[in-house]
Amino acid sequence: MASDEMGERSEPPTARRKTESRQEGTVAKSSELGGALLLAMGTLLIALLGPGILGNFKVVLTAVLTDDVLGSSLLVADTAKVSTYVLAAGIRTVLPFLLLLAFAAFVFQYMQVGWLFTLKPLQPKLSKLDPIKGAKKLVSLTNVFKAVLSVVKFAIIMVVVVLTIYEYRREIIMMAYLSPIQCVGKSSLLVLNLAIRLLVVLIVLGLIDLAYQRWKHYQDLKMTKQEVKDELKSVEGDPLVKRRRYRMQQNIALQRINAAVPKADVIVTNPEHISIAIKYDAEKMAAPMVVAKGADYLALRIRQMALLNSIPIVERPPLARALYKQAAIGQEIPPDFYNAIAEILAYVYQLDGRMAG
């Protein structure tokens, strides 16, 4: 009881609260994991496209240095021509790499939060300028976790770098005796090996951060019991209003029953839970009609009105249930029930001396 009065957030978030949070741009995502995956994709693209990019730059540099583009002229116009050539070649060479990297960033973002586009986070809010809230955020659990994660990440990265250098110490020393081309090849393999190890570490730390962010987001979305009650009240309406509306509907239904049941020819019952009032006028109707129906309390009221007006009550449980589901008030019964209702009406007519039509 005390926890409720203090407003403890003990209730899981409702679907509406989750939707509102998402519309506001507040979602659980890890920048650590996104950065690690993007770095891994960049490394992969460099490994795949790097030789081609270097080859294109080599062609451009050779064309410039061998006078294929500039010639022997040093005029300003010719220099601008070279600059345009180098810029266009650079864009053609690097643009595929940048586009693939941008697409990868979109995919990694989509993997975490799905499709989400909202401008609400960009809207100015005076609450963001509150110095007290700002000070609280500095010592929040999220910032503490980020600080600890950063320290752990830095420590692990240093350990991985040191161990990798120690493992390849002989190869590094032997590079002094290699040709420049061989040295570049060995260095590239060493850097690629180190990058793969670091990326594995960063991705694992990113997954840990993502798990924490989702847990923290869920905790932030939790609601108090009063908030849940207020939301249900706003979504479904005030319980008092709902009860008042229900009573009005009951009164309207009772008035309809009081007016329709005395005109009925027979009441088909379940026998207790369902009652169907049937009327048939051979001169005015093509088929028998349901003038009233009800369940539970309304069914009891129909039977009471039938007794008061000396209307026969016939117990046919399967027929009553079927009519209650398929026959609407004020409409003729479906053709599937013609034979069953005809037998009942014939029985009723025989009771009061009338001949069945």
Secondary structure in CASP SS format (residue, H / E / C, confidence):
PFRMAT SS
TARGET T0000
AUTHOR 0000-0000-0000
METHOD secondary structure of the structure
MODEL  1
M C 1.00
A H 1.00
S H 1.00
D H 1.00
E H 1.00
M H 1.00
G C 1.00
E C 1.00
R C 1.00
S C 1.00
E E 1.00
P C 1.00
P C 1.00
T C 1.00
A H 1.00
R H 1.00
R H 1.00
K H 1.00
T H 1.00
E H 1.00
S H 1.00
R H 1.00
Q H 1.00
E C 1.00
G C 1.00
T C 1.00
V C 1.00
A C 1.00
K C 1.00
S C 1.00
S H 1.00
E H 1.00
L H 1.00
G H 1.00
G H 1.00
A H 1.00
L H 1.00
L H 1.00
L H 1.00
A H 1.00
M H 1.00
G H 1.00
T H 1.00
L H 1.00
L H 1.00
I H 1.00
A H 1.00
L H 1.00
L H 1.00
G H 1.00
P H 1.00
G H 1.00
I H 1.00
L H 1.00
G H 1.00
N H 1.00
F H 1.00
K H 1.00
V H 1.00
V H 1.00
L H 1.00
T H 1.00
A H 1.00
V H 1.00
L H 1.00
T C 1.00
D C 1.00
D C 1.00
V C 1.00
L C 1.00
G C 1.00
S C 1.00
S C 1.00
L C 1.00
L C 1.00
V H 1.00
A H 1.00
D H 1.00
T H 1.00
A H 1.00
K H 1.00
V H 1.00
S H 1.00
T H 1.00
Y H 1.00
V H 1.00
L H 1.00
A H 1.00
A H 1.00
G H 1.00
I H 1.00
R H 1.00
T H 1.00
V H 1.00
L H 1.00
P H 1.00
F H 1.00
L H 1.00
L H 1.00
L H 1.00
L H 1.00
A H 1.00
F H 1.00
A H 1.00
A H 1.00
F H 1.00
V H 1.00
F H 1.00
Q H 1.00
Y H 1.00
M H 1.00
Q H 1.00
V H 1.00
G C 1.00
W C 1.00
L C 1.00
F C 1.00
T C 1.00
L C 1.00
K H 1.00
P H 1.00
L H 1.00
Q C 1.00
P C 1.00
K C 1.00
L H 1.00
S H 1.00
K H 1.00
L H 1.00
D C 1.00
P H 1.00
I H 1.00
K H 1.00
G H 1.00
A H 1.00
K H 1.00
K H 1.00
L H 1.00
V C 1.00
S C 1.00
L H 1.00
T H 1.00
N H 1.00
V H 1.00
F H 1.00
K H 1.00
A H 1.00
V H 1.00
L H 1.00
S H 1.00
V H 1.00
V H 1.00
K H 1.00
F H 1.00
A H 1.00
I H 1.00
I H 1.00
M H 1.00
V H 1.00
V H 1.00
V H 1.00
V H 1.00
L H 1.00
T H 1.00
I H 1.00
Y H 1.00
E H 1.00
Y C 1.00
R H 1.00
R H 1.00
E H 1.00
I H 1.00
I H 1.00
M H 1.00
M H 1.00
A H 1.00
Y H 1.00
L C 1.00
S C 1.00
P H 1.00
I H 1.00
Q H 1.00
C H 1.00
V H 1.00
G H 1.00
K H 1.00
S H 1.00
S H 1.00
L H 1.00
L H 1.00
V H 1.00
L H 1.00
N H 1.00
L H 1.00
A H 1.00
I H 1.00
R H 1.00
L H 1.00
L H 1.00
V H 1.00
V H 1.00
L H 1.00
I H 1.00
V H 1.00
L H 1.00
G H 1.00
L H 1.00
I H 1.00
D H 1.00
L H 1.00
A H 1.00
Y H 1.00
Q H 1.00
R H 1.00
W H 1.00
K H 1.00
H H 1.00
Y H 1.00
Q H 1.00
D H 1.00
L H 1.00
K C 1.00
M E 1.00
T C 1.00
K H 1.00
Q H 1.00
E H 1.00
V H 1.00
K H 1.00
D H 1.00
E H 1.00
L H 1.00
K H 1.00
S H 1.00
V H 1.00
E H 1.00
G C 1.00
D C 1.00
P H 1.00
L H 1.00
V H 1.00
K H 1.00
R H 1.00
R H 1.00
R H 1.00
Y H 1.00
R H 1.00
M H 1.00
Q H 1.00
Q H 1.00
N H 1.00
I H 1.00
A H 1.00
L H 1.00
Q H 1.00
R H 1.00
I H 1.00
N H 1.00
A H 1.00
A H 1.00
V H 1.00
P H 1.00
K H 1.00
A C 1.00
D C 1.00
V E 1.00
I E 1.00
V E 1.00
T E 1.00
N C 1.00
P C 1.00
E C 1.00
H C 1.00
I E 1.00
S E 1.00
I E 1.00
A E 1.00
I E 1.00
K E 1.00
Y C 1.00
D C 1.00
A C 1.00
E C 1.00
K C 1.00
M C 1.00
A C 1.00
A C 1.00
P C 1.00
M E 1.00
V E 1.00
V E 1.00
A E 1.00
K E 1.00
G E 1.00
A E 1.00
D C 1.00
Y H 1.00
L H 1.00
A H 1.00
L H 1.00
R H 1.00
I H 1.00
R H 1.00
Q H 1.00
M H 1.00
A H 1.00
L H 1.00
L H 1.00
N C 1.00
S C 1.00
I C 1.00
P C 1.00
I E 1.00
V E 1.00
E E 1.00
R C 1.00
P H 1.00
P H 1.00
L H 1.00
A H 1.00
R H 1.00
A H 1.00
L H 1.00
Y H 1.00
K H 1.00
Q H 1.00
A C 1.00
A C 1.00
I C 1.00
G C 1.00
Q C 1.00
E E 1.00
I C 1.00
P C 1.00
P H 1.00
D H 1.00
F H 1.00
Y H 1.00
N H 1.00
A H 1.00
I H 1.00
A H 1.00
E H 1.00
I H 1.00
L H 1.00
A H 1.00
Y H 1.00
V H 1.00
Y H 1.00
Q H 1.00
L H 1.00
D C 1.00
G C 1.00
R C 1.00
M C 1.00
A C 1.00
G C 1.00
END
